[in-house]
Amino acid sequence: MLRILWEVNCLEDLFSVALVNREAYQVFKENELLLMQATLWKVSPPAWELLQVSEPHWDGELLASSKSTAASFYLRHYARNLYNLTRIKFLMLDHCQTVLRPDTISELRDPYSRLGTVDAAIWRVWTFCHLFGCQKGREWDIDGQIRWLRGDTVGADLPSICNTSPDANDVNNVLFIPPEGFAQGNQGSLSQSQLRDMMEIWTAMAALLDFLRDETSRARSVGIFDNAHVTAGDIQQERLMLRKWLRFIITLGPIAVLELAPSGPYSDPETAFRRASSQGWTDWVPPTPGSHSSGFLTGAIQTLLETSTCPPEIEADTATETAAD
C-alpha cells in the first residue's frame, strides 16, 4: 500500500487513495508528511522549494512530538501559498496585460492550463525574494543569487565555516549553509525562457504598485523619507526616493505586493501606506548614492545571461525592465 501511495501524482489523489480502506489510511497517517512532500514535488518542484526554505523545519524539534501536527502545518502553509499565488495571478491578468506576453495572458486566462510556466515563475520569484530580499541583507549577493539561478544545491564544496555555524537554518547564512531545498526546485540551471518568465513576473509585480509612484505626501506622512537625504519640499527628489522605496517593497516578494495592492491599481493609497507602516516597511535603509538600486533579481539574471548564449528577445526583455525602473 505504501508503494501505491508513493506513486500518486497529486495531493487530491493522495488523499483519495488514503481513504480507500483502513489499511490505506493507517499507512498514510504513518508517513503523512513525507508523502505530502514527495507528492508536492511531483506537482511543482518550485512550490515545494518555497515551503522548504521559508517554513519551519518540518521534522525538527518544534513539530517532532506529532507527525500529524507537522503534516497539518505543511498542508496549511501550502494552501496559504496557493491562495496567494491565485490572488496575484488574477491581479496580473486584470491589470498587467500591457507588460505581459500573449502566451502568458493566455495561460493566466486558462485556470486548467497544464503548462505551469507562470506558476513556476511566480514560485521562483517568491523564493528568490525570500532568500535574498532586502530584509535578508543579501540583495547584492550576486554570487549567491547566480548560484541559486544555476541550481547549485548544497554540496561538498561549501566552506568549512558551515560546520561551525551556530544556526544551520539561518537563511542569512545562505551562502555558507543553504537552507534545506536551496535551488532544488530549479532542477539544474534555469533555461533562458525560465529566466525570461521570472523577469516578466517581476515587471508585473512592479506594475501593480504603479498607483503609488507619485503619492509623495502620503509617503512623507508615514516616514518613508525620514532616513533619506531628501530636501523638504523637493517633489522631484521625493518622487525618486519613493520609487526606490517601491523597488525595496518588491524585493520582499509577492506577499508584500498583495498587502499593499490587494485590488491592484484600485487599491486605496492611504491604506497601502498605513499597512506598510504597520509591517515596519517604512523603516528602511535607502540605497546609497551611486548604487544600482534597480538591479535586484534583474542584475543577477543579466549577469547570467551575459555569460551564456542569449536569444535577442531575452536581452530585450531585460533592457525593457531595467528601463522601466
C-alpha positions as CSV (number, residue, x, y, z in Angstrom):
1,M,0.0,0.0,0.0
2,L,2.8,2.4,0.8
3,R,4.2,1.8,-2.7
4,I,0.9,2.8,-4.2
5,L,0.8,6.0,-2.2
6,W,4.3,6.9,-3.3
7,E,3.2,6.6,-6.9
8,V,0.4,9.1,-6.6
9,N,1.0,12.3,-8.7
10,C,-1.2,14.9,-7.0
11,L,-2.4,15.8,-3.5
12,E,-6.1,15.3,-4.3
13,D,-5.4,11.7,-5.4
14,L,-3.2,11.1,-2.4
15,F,-6.0,12.0,0.0
16,S,-8.5,9.9,-2.1
17,V,-6.3,6.8,-2.0
18,A,-5.7,7.2,1.7
19,L,-9.5,6.9,2.3
20,V,-9.9,3.7,0.3
21,N,-9.8,1.5,3.3
22,R,-8.5,1.3,6.9
23,E,-5.1,-0.1,5.9
24,A,-4.5,2.7,3.4
25,Y,-5.4,5.3,5.9
26,Q,-3.2,3.8,8.6
27,V,-0.2,3.7,6.2
28,F,-0.9,7.2,5.1
29,K,-1.0,8.6,8.6
30,E,2.3,6.9,9.5
31,N,4.0,8.6,6.5
32,E,1.8,11.6,6.1
33,L,4.4,14.4,5.9
34,L,6.8,12.5,3.7
35,L,4.1,11.5,1.3
36,M,2.8,15.1,1.0
37,Q,6.3,16.4,0.4
38,A,7.0,13.8,-2.2
39,T,3.7,14.4,-4.0
40,L,4.1,18.2,-4.0
41,W,7.5,17.7,-5.6
42,K,5.8,15.9,-8.4
43,V,3.2,18.6,-8.7
44,S,5.6,21.6,-8.6
45,P,9.3,21.5,-7.6
46,P,9.3,25.3,-7.3
47,A,6.3,25.3,-5.0
48,W,8.0,22.5,-2.9
49,E,11.2,24.5,-2.6
50,L,9.4,27.6,-1.4
51,L,7.9,25.6,1.5
52,Q,11.3,24.0,2.3
53,V,13.2,27.3,2.5
54,S,10.6,29.5,4.1
55,E,8.8,27.5,6.7
56,P,9.8,25.7,10.0
57,H,12.0,22.6,9.7
58,W,9.1,20.2,9.4
59,D,10.7,17.3,11.1
60,G,12.6,19.4,13.7
61,E,12.1,19.5,17.4
62,L,9.2,22.0,17.3
63,L,7.0,19.5,15.4
64,A,8.7,16.2,16.3
65,S,6.2,15.4,19.0
66,S,3.4,14.9,16.5
67,K,3.8,13.7,12.9
68,S,0.2,14.6,12.3
69,T,0.7,18.2,13.5
70,A,3.7,18.6,11.2
71,A,1.8,17.3,8.2
72,S,-1.2,19.6,9.1
73,F,1.1,22.6,9.3
74,Y,2.7,21.7,6.0
75,L,-0.6,21.4,4.2
76,R,-2.0,24.6,5.7
77,H,1.1,26.6,4.6
78,Y,0.9,25.2,1.1
79,A,-2.8,26.0,0.9
80,R,-2.0,29.6,2.0
81,N,0.7,29.9,-0.6
82,L,-1.5,28.5,-3.3
83,Y,-4.3,31.0,-2.3
84,N,-1.8,33.9,-2.6
85,L,-0.5,32.6,-5.9
86,T,-4.0,32.6,-7.2
87,R,-4.6,36.1,-6.0
88,I,-1.6,37.6,-7.7
89,K,-2.4,35.8,-10.9
90,F,-5.8,37.3,-11.0
91,L,-4.3,40.8,-10.4
92,M,-1.8,40.3,-13.1
93,L,-4.4,39.2,-15.6
94,D,-6.7,42.1,-14.8
95,H,-4.2,44.9,-14.5
96,C,-0.8,43.9,-16.1
97,Q,-1.6,42.8,-19.7
98,T,0.4,45.7,-21.1
99,V,3.6,44.2,-19.7
100,L,2.7,40.5,-20.3
101,R,3.3,38.5,-23.4
102,P,0.2,37.0,-25.2
103,D,1.1,33.4,-24.3
104,T,1.4,34.4,-20.6
105,I,-2.0,36.1,-20.8
106,S,-3.5,33.0,-22.4
107,E,-2.1,30.8,-19.6
108,L,-3.5,33.2,-16.9
109,R,-6.9,33.0,-18.6
110,D,-7.0,29.2,-18.5
111,P,-7.3,28.0,-14.9
112,Y,-6.9,24.4,-16.1
113,S,-3.7,25.1,-18.0
114,R,-1.1,22.3,-17.5
115,L,1.8,24.3,-18.8
116,G,2.6,25.7,-15.3
117,T,5.1,28.1,-16.6
118,V,3.5,31.2,-15.0
119,D,3.0,29.4,-11.7
120,A,6.6,28.2,-11.7
121,A,7.9,31.7,-12.4
122,I,5.9,33.2,-9.5
123,W,7.1,30.5,-7.1
124,R,10.7,31.1,-8.2
125,V,10.4,34.9,-7.8
126,W,8.8,34.4,-4.4
127,T,11.6,32.0,-3.3
128,F,14.3,34.4,-4.7
129,C,12.8,37.3,-2.7
130,H,12.7,35.2,0.5
131,L,16.3,34.1,0.2
132,F,17.8,37.4,-1.0
133,G,15.3,40.2,-0.4
134,C,16.3,43.5,1.3
135,Q,15.2,42.3,4.8
136,K,17.7,39.4,4.4
137,G,20.7,41.7,3.8
138,R,21.6,39.7,0.7
139,E,20.1,41.9,-2.0
140,W,23.6,42.5,-3.5
141,D,24.9,39.0,-3.1
142,I,25.1,38.4,-6.8
143,D,27.3,35.3,-6.4
144,G,24.7,33.6,-4.2
145,Q,21.9,34.7,-6.4
146,I,23.6,33.3,-9.5
147,R,24.3,30.1,-7.7
148,W,20.6,29.7,-7.0
149,L,19.6,30.6,-10.6
150,R,22.1,27.9,-11.8
151,G,20.6,25.3,-9.5
152,D,23.7,24.9,-7.4
153,T,22.5,22.9,-4.4
154,V,24.2,22.0,-1.2
155,G,27.5,20.2,-2.0
156,A,30.8,19.2,-0.7
157,D,32.4,22.5,-1.9
158,L,31.0,24.6,0.9
159,P,33.4,26.5,3.1
160,S,34.4,24.8,6.4
161,I,32.5,27.6,8.3
162,C,29.4,25.6,7.5
163,N,30.5,23.0,10.1
164,T,30.8,25.5,12.9
165,S,27.9,27.9,12.3
166,P,25.6,28.1,15.4
167,D,22.4,28.0,13.3
168,A,22.3,25.7,10.3
169,N,18.8,27.0,9.4
170,D,19.7,30.7,9.4
171,V,18.7,32.0,6.0
172,N,21.1,34.9,6.4
173,N,23.9,32.4,6.1
174,V,22.5,31.1,2.8
175,L,25.9,31.2,1.0
176,F,27.6,29.2,3.8
177,I,24.7,26.9,4.8
178,P,22.0,27.0,2.2
179,P,18.6,26.1,3.8
180,E,17.2,22.7,3.0
181,G,15.8,22.6,-0.5
182,F,18.0,25.5,-1.7
183,A,17.9,25.7,-5.5
184,Q,16.5,22.2,-5.8
185,G,13.2,23.4,-7.2
186,N,15.1,24.7,-10.3
187,Q,16.2,21.2,-11.2
188,G,19.5,22.5,-12.5
189,S,20.3,25.7,-14.2
190,L,17.3,27.7,-15.3
191,S,16.8,28.0,-19.0
192,Q,16.7,31.3,-20.8
193,S,12.9,31.0,-21.2
194,Q,12.5,30.4,-17.5
195,L,14.7,33.4,-16.7
196,R,12.5,35.5,-19.1
197,D,9.4,34.2,-17.3
198,M,10.9,35.4,-14.0
199,M,11.7,38.8,-15.4
200,E,8.1,39.1,-16.7
201,I,6.6,38.4,-13.4
202,W,9.0,40.8,-11.7
203,T,7.9,43.6,-14.1
204,A,4.2,42.8,-13.5
205,M,4.7,43.0,-9.7
206,A,6.2,46.4,-10.2
207,A,3.3,47.5,-12.4
208,L,0.8,46.5,-9.6
209,L,2.4,49.2,-7.4
210,D,2.5,51.9,-10.0
211,F,-0.5,53.6,-8.4
212,L,1.8,54.7,-5.5
213,R,4.6,56.2,-7.6
214,D,3.5,59.8,-7.1
215,E,2.0,59.7,-3.7
216,T,4.8,61.7,-2.1
217,S,2.7,63.4,0.5
218,R,1.3,60.2,1.9
219,A,4.8,58.6,1.8
220,R,6.2,61.6,3.7
221,S,3.4,61.2,6.4
222,V,4.4,57.7,7.2
223,G,8.2,58.4,7.4
224,I,9.4,56.9,4.2
225,F,11.8,59.9,3.6
226,D,12.9,60.1,7.3
227,N,16.2,58.1,6.6
228,A,16.7,59.6,3.2
229,H,18.7,62.7,2.2
230,V,15.7,64.4,0.6
231,T,15.3,68.2,0.7
232,A,12.0,69.0,2.2
233,G,9.5,70.2,-0.4
234,D,11.6,68.9,-3.3
235,I,9.0,67.0,-5.2
236,Q,11.4,65.6,-7.8
237,Q,13.7,64.2,-5.1
238,E,10.7,62.8,-3.2
239,R,9.4,61.0,-6.2
240,L,12.7,59.5,-7.0
241,M,13.1,58.3,-3.4
242,L,9.5,56.9,-3.4
243,R,10.2,54.8,-6.4
244,K,13.4,53.5,-4.8
245,W,11.2,52.5,-1.8
246,L,8.7,50.7,-4.1
247,R,11.6,48.7,-5.5
248,F,12.6,47.9,-2.0
249,I,9.0,46.7,-1.4
250,I,9.1,44.4,-4.4
251,T,12.2,42.7,-3.1
252,L,10.1,41.5,-0.2
253,G,8.1,39.3,-2.6
254,P,4.5,38.8,-3.8
255,I,3.0,38.9,-0.3
256,A,4.2,42.4,0.2
257,V,2.7,43.4,-3.2
258,L,-0.6,41.8,-2.2
259,E,-0.5,43.5,1.1
260,L,-0.2,47.0,-0.4
261,A,-2.2,46.4,-3.6
262,P,-5.0,43.8,-2.9
263,S,-7.1,45.4,-5.6
264,G,-4.3,46.4,-7.9
265,P,-4.4,50.0,-9.1
266,Y,-7.8,50.3,-7.5
267,S,-6.4,49.9,-4.0
268,D,-6.5,52.8,-1.7
269,P,-3.1,54.6,-1.4
270,E,-3.7,55.8,2.1
271,T,-4.5,52.2,3.3
272,A,-1.5,50.9,1.4
273,F,1.0,53.2,3.2
274,R,-0.7,52.6,6.5
275,R,-0.3,48.8,6.0
276,A,3.4,49.4,5.0
277,S,3.9,51.3,8.2
278,S,2.2,48.6,10.4
279,Q,4.5,46.0,8.8
280,G,7.6,48.0,9.6
281,W,8.4,48.5,5.9
282,T,8.6,52.3,6.1
283,D,11.6,52.0,8.4
284,W,14.0,51.1,5.6
285,V,17.6,52.0,4.6
286,P,17.6,53.9,1.3
287,P,20.3,52.9,-1.2
288,T,23.4,54.9,-1.1
289,P,24.0,57.4,-3.9
290,G,25.5,55.8,-6.9
291,S,24.3,52.3,-6.1
292,H,22.4,50.3,-8.7
293,S,19.2,50.1,-6.7
294,S,17.1,48.8,-9.5
295,G,19.3,45.7,-10.0
296,F,17.8,43.2,-7.6
297,L,17.0,40.0,-9.4
298,T,17.4,41.7,-12.8
299,G,21.2,42.2,-12.1
300,A,21.7,38.5,-11.3
301,I,19.7,37.4,-14.4
302,Q,21.5,39.9,-16.6
303,T,24.9,38.7,-15.4
304,L,23.9,35.1,-16.0
305,L,22.6,35.8,-19.5
306,E,25.7,37.7,-20.4
307,T,27.8,34.6,-19.7
308,S,25.8,32.4,-21.9
309,T,24.2,32.4,-25.4
310,C,21.3,34.7,-25.0
311,P,18.4,35.0,-27.5
312,P,17.8,38.6,-28.6
313,E,14.3,38.6,-27.1
314,I,15.7,37.8,-23.7
315,E,18.1,40.7,-23.8
316,A,15.3,43.0,-25.0
317,D,13.1,42.0,-22.1
318,T,15.9,42.6,-19.6
319,A,16.7,46.0,-21.0
320,T,13.0,46.9,-21.1
321,E,12.5,46.0,-17.4
322,T,15.6,47.9,-16.3
323,A,14.5,51.0,-18.3
324,A,11.0,50.7,-16.7
325,D,12.6,51.1,-13.3
